[in-house]
């Protein structure tokens, strides 16, 4: 008897590959374009391209904590290669910076902070994979014995069947048990599979002697074919193309193993129908490829835009200053994160795109580092200038020739502000020395001047005028600057008669009202003319408020952590996020004001 395997469908078997039970996606068919066996692996690789170093390590840790960690061998290896690639690039960047600094390459030494974690994860996974592999080998040996027993039962079914045996029921049980039997080693499967189909073929040849049973078998298999065809038709409208292709492969496996043979008049007809549907589904692969290609090209454009923006930041059109580079560093870090989160690009351009990204990052770092190297030289020059100003102030702080020394000290203060930054380690020290010399002079000047001229009544008159000006301030544009000018003028006026001292209380009360009207904190005001004691008191208040604000921000952020995936989009949390932003803005202003006081700006 001729079975389905020997009919015109033999053209299917001519070009078919071995049906691997371990990889059910590799189902043989010559009439359709078989999807590549590595398509799923390619998808995994694309996903690995999108992942950051921290996320790769996190997923590797998740894998080794699963029950059967070893079965995720391919995914773990992809993540391991990606993480190693990131670490290698970052180490190379450090090495590049080291050599750019004029250091000898052989003196370079750097251990990436995440290298030890990566090594630990790899070692743990290797142990788990070895254990998993041993258990798989044992399971495959059991499955091999089980499948060989099934073949023996099949062989006995057509050689030693006892009279009265229900062949239809028996062959159904054998075929179902074979389809459900577990995996065996790939080296064993081909021979085992050929042996099974050989005896199945022999069984069907024996059925020539039992026409009634053969017709029953034909009918059963035809029903299976019709079910397979019906499901294949449904796959034509499956929106997820990859899902349709994967299931189609499985249907071809069922067709080959469980839906044969059928009666002569249905063999070519059903096969042609199934083949036609299969070809239509495979034609949709072009849709999938086009969608992937379009997405990858969009990603390439986004990544090239990021590279272009970093290049622009590394080549400023005007001479950059410290603030420019600090803002650029933050922006480049954001762009770097965005680049790594953007999906994969066409594979043929992937390496070039990545190399362009690393090259422009290094170029940015080189330009930035060169700026700060030159800045160190200018900071040293600035330090020398400020030391000269300190020496002049100290030499004249006890000089009472007011016509000469008052203009001199005012000019010293103006010159101090014009001189640029000095090394951070010296900032506080030289400012304290300069401030002490200036305070000594001005305290002496005020004391002698007030005692000799007794102009307190004139001071009261000026303060009265300033208070009246303050009362007229509204919340129009420029009001804050006007308040700052009034406060500075007030600070520069000396004492008033004791019986008029209430004007200070009235001024402070009015000032608070105007500050509230303009929604600004007194500590945020820019003011000049403060005495040493006033500056110290203001700095103390600012430090206290900074501490309070930091505590409030931490408390609010801790409250948000109790929510799962907190976001500004959540109406319940929007006000909290806005409050945090406002407090952080206030905190930054206070920190800048404190810095200005300390730096004498």
Secondary structure by P-SEA (a helix, b strand, c coil): cccccccccccccccccccccccccccccccccccccaaaaaaaaaaaaaccaaaaaaaaaaaaaccccccaaaaaaaaaaaaaaaaaaaaaaaaaaaaaaccccccbbbbccaaaaaaaaaaaaaaaaaaaaaaaaaaaaaaaaaaaaaaaaaaaaccccccccaaaaaaaaaaaaaaacccccccccaaaaaaaaaaaaaaaaaccccaaaaaaaaaaaaaaaaaaaaaaaaacccccaaaaaaaaaaaaaaaaccccccccccaaaaaaaaaaaaaaaaaaaaaaaaaaaaaaaaaaaaaaaaaaaaaaaacccccccaaaaaaaaaaaaaaaaaaaacccccccaaaaaaaaaaaaaaaaaaaaaaaaaaaaaaaaaaaaaaaaaaaaaaacccccccccaaaaaaaaaaaaaacccccccaaaaaaaaaaaaaaaaaaaaaaaaaaaccaaaaaaaaaaaaaaaaaacccccaaaaaaaaaaaaaaacccccccccaaaaaaaaaaaaaaaaacccccccccccccaaaaaaaaaaaaaaaaaaaaaaaaaaaaaaacccccccccccaaaaaaaaaaaaaaaaaaaaaaaaaacc
